[in-house]
């Protein structure tokens, strides 16, 4: 078995938990292109629209209907079976990996259930709607609190840690991502460059299919437990 395993997940791993993927909605939300809503410019221009985009998704995530699925649970078992040898990097902003039990986890695009004070950079858990009128609990300024989410054009989180892990991993598994969004879509090259074995598990061939040494296509809840257990 590999010494160091790096796993990258995308929206596809949460699809069977009932969270829509970006592609399923043709990259649209209420007729806005996601790339146009998930940006600092959009937040500056129309904070109410952007806050509503995240309020809608936060409410759904907090509903009883949304639970981790067999793929999330299998990855948590893998980490338990190989203590200290598995790093899970997710592009997702939901909390299903941690609810399944994964601990060595990086949310490179942030977290839907956290807010960030734009004055201090301080973070806090949020389970309610954010609005432009809401005074920030950390600095008091109305509308200061933004979703702790990495928008297009913003630097993803913990990139140094991620590249260090890719440099020393010998197995890289990508699960449920279309390979459209960088820098995540380029991680497979980093892993290849350092001699890792690379596997794509996805419903359909991704944009990066040819970069992977191995690929299996199907539902994450079928593929991931099979690979992991
Ligand atoms: C940055 C948080 C630099 C917000 C997200 C031109 C070329 C290349 C790159 C660029 C370019 N122009 C601009 C860029 C850079 C840009 C980018 O990549 N744009 C794309 C659109 C071309 N990237 C950025 O801006 C990034 N930052 O580059 O910073 C920089 C440098 C210095 C200083 C400052 C900055 C930041 C990107 C992060 C954006 N935020 N999320 C939010 O969620 O609202 S990205 C968001 O979209 C998601 O987090 C996710 O990452 C992405 C969607 O991707 P997927 O997860 O793959 O989801 P998708 O729906 O696409 O695919 C799902 C897959 O699952 C499908 O393949 C499907 O077949 C499969 N599936 C479905 N069901 C199942 C399944 N698989 C298995 N089982 C199932 N049941």
Boltz pocket constraint, residues with backbone or C-beta under 6 A from the ligand:
constraints:
  - pocket:
      binder: B
      contacts: [[A, 9], [A, 10], [A, 11], [A, 12], [A, 13], [A, 15], [A, 16], [A, 21], [A, 22], [A, 23], [A, 24], [A, 35], [A, 38], [A, 91], [A, 92], [A, 93], [A, 109], [A, 149], [A, 150], [A, 151], [A, 152], [A, 153], [A, 154], [A, 155], [A, 156], [A, 175], [A, 176], [A, 177], [A, 178], [A, 179], [A, 180], [A, 181], [A, 182], [A, 183], [A, 184], [A, 201], [A, 202], [A, 203], [A, 204], [A, 205], [A, 206], [A, 218], [A, 219], [A, 220], [A, 221]]
      max_distance: 6.0
